[in-house]
Amino acid sequence: MSLKKEFPLTREQVQFYRENGYVQLHNVLLKKEVEQIRKLLTQAVRDRKKKFDASQLQFTPEYERVFTQVINLWRDYTEVSEYIRSPRLAEIARRLVGCRSIRLWHDHALIKPARDGAETKWHQDFPYWPMNETGALSCWIALDDVNEKNGCLSFIPGSHKKGRLKPVSLTNRENIFRQAGMKKKDIKPVSMAMRAGSCTFHDGNTFHYAGGNTTSRPRRALAIIYFPSGTTFNGEAHPVSDGLDMKVGQPIKGKNFPVVARK
Ligand SMILES: O=C(O)CCC(=O)C(=O)O
């Protein structure tokens, strides 16, 4: 299993991430591992839709055209939890950020439906997360080969340096570029076509986007969000922390947010 081996992340890749706010890494998971995750995902979507657990499944017709989103598989599915909590992935995140230890915020499967899959508008993730300090990041693992026809991610290099902006809706026409005061000539997206089993890591403040899925198959991805230990709670609402009685200004920690890699 590739999960037991450390990924050979280079210093140049770490530097690239810090400069650009993202990095693309190839062949992080093996083909058979991708197949196992796909199977578990199908099961999880079926189970969660049956239960209709609103805190774990974002679920409106408009939102569902962008993607079906199933949150926190690691809590219910042991096999998938091995990937989500795996030191192989978490250690990459820790080294990219350059912190002593890193925790899991949540995982989510993102399935863009076939043919009718709508685009995921340009946005930052950090404004949705109830955290004070920056550093949190996402690992987005392709479970199908992805390209511009089925909704691969695109990034604006260096956009994480704009800092946290106001949250934008993933379904409406709010324009993050206007908010950031960026002119057309400054908007130079880089798209992340890649094979299943490869992944990207992006900083929570990096502007990103995914095109619609025009192909006849769904586009499946598994994203894992990590944050540096010591990050404090800002009191905003979020489905994974609501009801946990977290205190504003206190570090986010505990069994819901396990340490997944430490130096
Ligand atoms: O998969 C997508 O369509 C978008 C994913 C995304 O925005 C994210 O993982 O932060």
PDBQT file of the ligand as one rigid body, heavy atoms in Angstrom, charges set to zero:
ROOT
HETATM    1  O1  LIG A 301     -14.304  19.947  -6.931  1.00  0.00    +0.000 OA
HETATM    2  C1  LIG A 301     -14.720  21.076  -7.207  1.00  0.00    +0.000 C 
HETATM    3  O2  LIG A 301     -15.523  21.271  -8.131  1.00  0.00    +0.000 OA
HETATM    4  C2  LIG A 301     -14.272  22.257  -6.413  1.00  0.00    +0.000 C 
HETATM    5  C3  LIG A 301     -13.513  21.865  -5.202  1.00  0.00    +0.000 C 
HETATM    6  C4  LIG A 301     -13.130  22.988  -4.329  1.00  0.00    +0.000 C 
HETATM    7  O3  LIG A 301     -13.502  24.112  -4.509  1.00  0.00    +0.000 OA
HETATM    8  C5  LIG A 301     -12.272  22.680  -3.179  1.00  0.00    +0.000 C 
HETATM    9  O4  LIG A 301     -11.932  21.504  -2.934  1.00  0.00    +0.000 OA
HETATM   10  O5  LIG A 301     -11.897  23.616  -2.466  1.00  0.00    +0.000 OA
ENDROOT
TORSDOF 0
